[in-house]
Amino acid sequence: MIEMEFDEIIHELESLSDVDYAQNMKNFGIQYVRSYGLRIPQIKRIAKSCGKNHELAQKLWNHGYHETYIMATLVEEEDKVTSSQLNEWVDEFYSWDLVDQACINLLRFIPEAWDNIFVWCDSDKEFTKRTAFSLIAVLAVHEKDLDFTRYFDILKDGSKDNRNFVKKSVNWAIRQIGKIDFENNRKAIELSYEILEIDCKSSKWVARGAIRELESEKVQNKFNH
C-alpha cells in the first residue's frame, strides 16, 4: 500500500513539474540538487491527501527531491521520530525554506527538538544553525507562554554570525518574540539594544532590524500602551 501510495505521489509531482518555477526558486535563495518546481500550496495539498505516515515520510525523504523533503516533514508522525532521525534530518538541511517548513510542520511538535536548539545553535553548518533560531521564531508564534528569555544568550551570540541565513533567522526570532505581548516586546527590545552594542556588523544589522519593527507604531498599537 505504501509503495503504491508513494508511486502515485511521485507520478503527481512529475505531472505538475514546472521547470521554469524550479529555476526561479534559485532567485529566492532556495538551493537544491533536484526539484520538480512545485509551490508550497501544491505540496501541502498532496501531503494532506496522504495523511500522517511514518514509513511514507521516510520514503519521501530518501527520494531526494526538494518537494519530497518538504512533504516528508508534513506527513511524518512526530511521535515516531527518533533522536537519530531528528539529528540526521536536521544535519541534511540545505535550504532556508526547507528549514522553516520543517520547523513549522514538524519540529515544533517534538519536545526533543526544543532541547536541541541549544545544540544546533553551535553548529558550523549554516542551515543546522538556522534551524535553532527559526524554531525559536516558530515557537514564539505557536507557544506564546514559553519563557523566551532562556534563548536570549544564544540569540545574542548567534547575531555575530554573518552568514545570511543565520543572521536572518536570529532577527526573525527576536522580532517574533517581541510581537507576543507587551512584556515580551519590552524584553526583546532590551535584548536588541544589547546586541546593538556588540562591535560586529552582523549584530548591528540584526539589532537595527528588530528595533525598527518592534518599536514601530504598528506593533506598539497592538499592545495598547
HELIX and SHEET records of a PDB file:
HELIX    1   1 ILE A    2  SER A   15  1                                  14    
HELIX    2   2 VAL A   19  MET A   25  1                                   7    
HELIX    3   3 LYS A   26  PHE A   28  5                                   3    
HELIX    4   4 ILE A   40  CYS A   50  1                                  11    
HELIX    5   5 HIS A   54  HIS A   63  1                                  10    
HELIX    6   6 HIS A   66  VAL A   75  1                                  10    
HELIX    7   7 GLU A   78  LYS A   80  5                                   3    
HELIX    8   8 SER A   83  GLU A   92  1                                  10    
HELIX    9   9 TRP A   96  ASN A  105  1                                  10    
HELIX   10  10 LEU A  107  PHE A  109  5                                   3    
HELIX   11  11 PRO A  111  TRP A  120  1                                  10    
HELIX   12  12 GLU A  126  HIS A  142  1                                  17    
HELIX   13  13 PHE A  148  TYR A  151  5                                   4    
HELIX   14  14 PHE A  152  GLY A  158  1                                   7    
HELIX   15  15 ASN A  164  ILE A  177  1                                  14    
HELIX   16  16 PHE A  182  LEU A  196  1                                  15    
HELIX   17  17 LYS A  201  LEU A  214  1                                  14    
HELIX   18  18 GLU A  217  LYS A  222  1                                   6    
END                                                                             
